[in-house]
Amino acid sequence: MKLFKSIILCGVGSLMTLFSGCSDWLDVNVDPENPTAGNATYDSRLAHIEFYTNSATQFAAWRSSMSMGDWTRYYDGGTYWSMSYWSPQSGAVTTPYRWWFCGASVNSPFLIDKATAAEAWHYVGAARVIRAYGFMLMTDLYGEMPYKSSEAEAGVTPTYNDGKTIYLGCLADLDTAIGMVQKEQGSATASLAVGDIWNGGSVDKWLKLAYLLKARYINKLIKKGEGSYLEGKYDAAEILACLDKAQQSNADNTVFNHIDANNSHDVLGWDEPVDYSPLFSVCGMNAGYMPTKMLYDNLTNFAGSGIEDPRADKILPWAYSKQSSNSPAEVKFKNGWRRSMGVDMIGNDSPSLPGGPLRSNFSAAKGWWIDSESSTRKGDTIYVECTSQCKAYQGRPDLLYRRDGTDASRESGTFYTRVSSPTYIGTYAEACFIRAEVLFNQGNKGAAFNAYKKGIAASIDGMNDKLKVWCREDANLEACPSFSPMTQTDIDTYLNNGIGTEENITLGKILTQKRLALHFSMEIWNDMRRYAFNPELFLGWGIPARYGVDATAQKNIPQGKQFRRWQQCSHELNYNTANLQAIGATVPGADTSIALWNATEDVWTLPVWWDSAQN
């Protein structure tokens, strides 16, 4: 795949504060290999926008996944550990904002204007899809945002729009995009394939992605009452109509295929090409992240079926380890590898309460061991971190992490966070699960189950496709259970015996299987908010036990309330205070009598517009 130089262009609105010396920084001679605001073409901007939009997505998804209970970190593991027990910290909220506004959104008007002038309608359509996607991500996270003014006003204090305005604007962008990608481009325009990383220039995939996003966003309006989506209402008929025009198989998926390469540089100073995976940066190449018991149970014993999901071996990390007489019977061993158990975050015996889980160490003499004299801590060796490595960026022989540099200490990582793991932006699996939910709520259990089963199968097949690529590129990986492709026998056994039947299908099964298929997606948190964190719908979920004994956590999220938004990032709190304060009048529960409602400790509990009963 062609690599593109990143284009960092000075932003407008509240973004100017991030780069106070921006004009001086860009005051250089024009270099075609390093485009500027003046000479950058619409096709060169698209790859940049896609990269930074994906980065915002991945950082948001990782941090929300921690807070929604799928992953945790060893005790006292910083900001993300705090997120995992519902004690959100302000340090966790800035990155998605910066990557979207400063890397992606700021380039959109330039792309749209230049592409419109050139009659490059497919680029206009793709840009409109991404604009809707990015601003919806922002309102999902923060609620209210500079939206109409962020791309039109100069200065550092753009006015805010309320959640409904942003929401309807994003849906309108998608309707516009649907029309644009179906238009015939001008004769002298660049092919969409020149600048498109997400869909490789496929207009059909962009069209299907637009319809999927439209269905996704309308489906989030379930609290708004029935009616037309054009008026901000839940519109089941429109959702199903969109799904009929969305992805119909995995071949239609929008996938960001990250690469294990390091031969193009980003102007921010990171040694990364534009198709590098930020999720690898934040998780895969960092220590201490482990699966929770909720994730483990849903993968190994879904809804009490007793049938293991074939994806369990691929999502749960493995360590090269010898089995001994002291090894717990429930720990899975295969080919000299040991699979991780899940950290219990919600039970009375939660490792978080006495001070764990501890990170295990490795030495040639001891093997895997815990640096603790406490008998309650020695069992922490059952946990395996999801750390991995790569050839290009880190100069390692393969994708396996080696704790002490030797093969004896290898760890596999998890499927979704390796350097070349795919990011699933819009998939047939998601389309199936949305359809299953709508049909189930309409009382059509038969059709709902059919869509539900197809969604699970699509997730498994998509994962298998990537596993085959990894093993084809490095045959030595196949001996590790984390990389070996799933067998059709195991797949069929699970689909026929492990997911339930039409007679016992429930909304909880649909939503829980959806979160397994959309791993590291903001839609997990969105679904949990839509359905009020109902533990009957999100199997195995519960408020973390440490939350119940942590005073700081209970200040941020008072007992009886739930984790419903992120505090605005510091750039808005510090530099756009007046406008941020003013929009508080539209926010359910916001106390505008205080100096800054969005800086209060419990702001994390205020619902965003689509999550509220507000019209």
Residue, then its C-alpha position, 0 to 999 in steps of 0.5 A: m500500500k502506498l504510504f502518505k506523508s501526514i499533513i498537519l495544518c493549523g486548525v481553526g476554532s478552539l484548535m489554534t491553542l494547541f499550536s501557538g507557533c503554528s504559522d512559524w512552523l509552517d513558514v517553509n519553502v513548498d516541498p511536494e513531499n511535505p504538503t502545506a495548506g496552500n498546495a495540498t491536494y484533496d486526494s493527499r488529504l484523505a489518507h491523512i484524515e482517515f489516519y487521524t480519524n482512526s486514531a481518535t477512534q482507537f484511543a476512545a475505544w481502548r479507554s472506554s473498553m477499560s471502563m466498560g469491563d472487558w480489560t483491566r491493568y495490574y494494580d496501580g497501573g495509572t490512568y487506565w487502571s483507574m478507568s477500569y474501576w470507574s474512577p475516571q481521570s481528566g488525563a484520559v480524555t484529551t487524546p481523541y479530541r486532539w486527533w479528531f479536531c487537530g488531525a482530521s476535522v481541520n482538513s475536511p473543509f479544505l478537502i471538500d472545497k477542493a474536491t467540489a471545485a474539481e467535481a471529485w464527488h467521490y472524495v466529497g462523499a468520503a469526506r462527508v462520511i468521515r465528518a459524520y463519523g468523527f463528530m458523532l464520536m465526539t458527541d458520544l464522548y463529550g456531548e456538546m461540541p463546537y460543530k457548525s462554528s468549529e470549521a467556519e470561525a477563526g479564533v480560539t473560542p468557537t460557539y458550541n452546538d447542542g447534542k441534537t444539532i450535532y446529531l441531526g447534522c451528522l445524519a444529514d452529512l450521511d444523506t449528502a454523502i450517499g448522493m455524492v458517492q453515487k455521482e459520476q466524477g468529473s473527467a479530470t479528477a483523481s480516482l478515489a483509490v489514489g488517496d483512500i486507505w479505508n476502502g481502497g477506492s471502492v465507491d460501493k464500500w463507501l456507500k455501504l458504510a454510509y448506510l451502516l453508520k446511518a442505521r447505527y446512529i438512528n438505532k441510538l435514538i431508542k430513548k427519543g420515542e418513535g418517529s422520523y429520524l429527520e426529527g431526531k426520533y427512533d425510526a425502526a423502518e429506516i434502520l431496516a431500510c438502511l441495513d438492506k443497503a449496508q454490508q451484505s457480507n464480509a467482502d463489503n467491510t470497511v477495514f483499516n488494515h494496519i501494517d508492520a512497517n516503519n518507512s514513512h515518518d509523521v511530522l509530529g515526530w513519531d516514526e510511524p506511517v499513516d497506516y500504523s495502529p495507535l491501538f498497538s501503541v497504547c496497548g499492544m506494546n505496553a505492559g500490564y493489560m489483562p482480560t477480565k473475568m467477564l470477557y473470559d466467561n463470555l468467551t468460554n461459557f457464553a450464557g452458561s452453554g458449556i461450549e467454548d467460543p473458538r474466538a476465545d483462544k484468539i482474544l485471550p492472551w497466551a504465555y509460553s509456559k510449562q504445566s506443573s502439578n501446581s497449575p490450576a485445573e481450569v487453566k488451558f494449556k496447548n502446545g507448551w502455551r498457557r492461556s490467561m484466566g480473567v481478572d475478577m473485577i466485580g466479585n467479593d474476591s476481586p484482586s483489586l481489593p487486597g492490592g492486585p492483580l500483580r504483574s508476573n515476572f519471568s526468569a530462566a530459573k523460576g519461570w513465571w512467578i509473582d514478586s510477593e510473599s502473600s499467599t493470596r498473590k501467588g496465584d496471579t500467575i494465571y493472568v497473561e498480559c496482552t503485550s505483543q511486538c513487531k518487526a519494523y517498529q521494534g526490530r523483533p523477529d516476529l509478533l510475539y513479545r519476549r519478556d526476558g528476550t528469550d523464546a522461553s518467555r514468549e507472550s502472544g498478545t491479543f488479536y485486536t491490538r497487534v501492530s498489524s491487527p485490523t481495525y473494523i470500522g464498519t462490518y457486516a457483523e455489526a449490521c447483523f447485530i443491529r438488525a437482530e436487535v431491531l427485529f427482537n424488539q419488534g417481537n420477531k424472534g425467528a428473524a432476530f435469531n437468524a441475523y444474530k447467528k449470521g453476525i457471530a459467524a461473520s465475526i468468526d470468519g473475519m477473524n479467521d481471514k486475518l489469522k490465515v494471513w499472519c500464519r502465511e506470513d510467518a509459519n512459525l506462529e501457527a504453533c501458538p494457539s493465539f494465531s492458529p486459524m479456527t477449525q470449521t468443526d469448532i466453529d460449527t459446534y459453537l454456532n449450533n450448540g453454544i449461542g442458544t436457539e430461536e426459542n431462547i434468544t434474548l436481547g442480552k445474548i444479542l448485545t453481548q455477542k455484539r460486544l464480542a464481535l465489535h471488540f474495542s469499539m465505542e459501540i460497546w459503551n454506547d449500547m450500555r448507555r442506551y440500555a442503562f447498564n442493565p446487567e441482565l442485558f450485558l452478561g457478566w457485567g457489574i460495577p467494579a468492586r473497587y469502586g465500592v470502597d474508593a472515595t475518589a471513584q464515588k466522587n466522580i461517579p456518585q453511587g446510584k449514577q452511571f458512567r455516561r460521558w467524558q469531561q471536556c478536555s483541557h483545551e476547551l476548559n481552559y481556552n473556551t470557557a465562556n462558550l462551554q459554560a453557556i451550552g450547559a443550559t442545554v445539558p440535562g443535569a448540568d449545574t450552570s450556577i457554578a463556575l464551570w459545570n463541565a469541570t465538576e467531579d460528577v460531570w461524568t454522570l451527565p447523559v449526552w443528548w441521545d442518552s437523555a429524555q430531552n427532545 
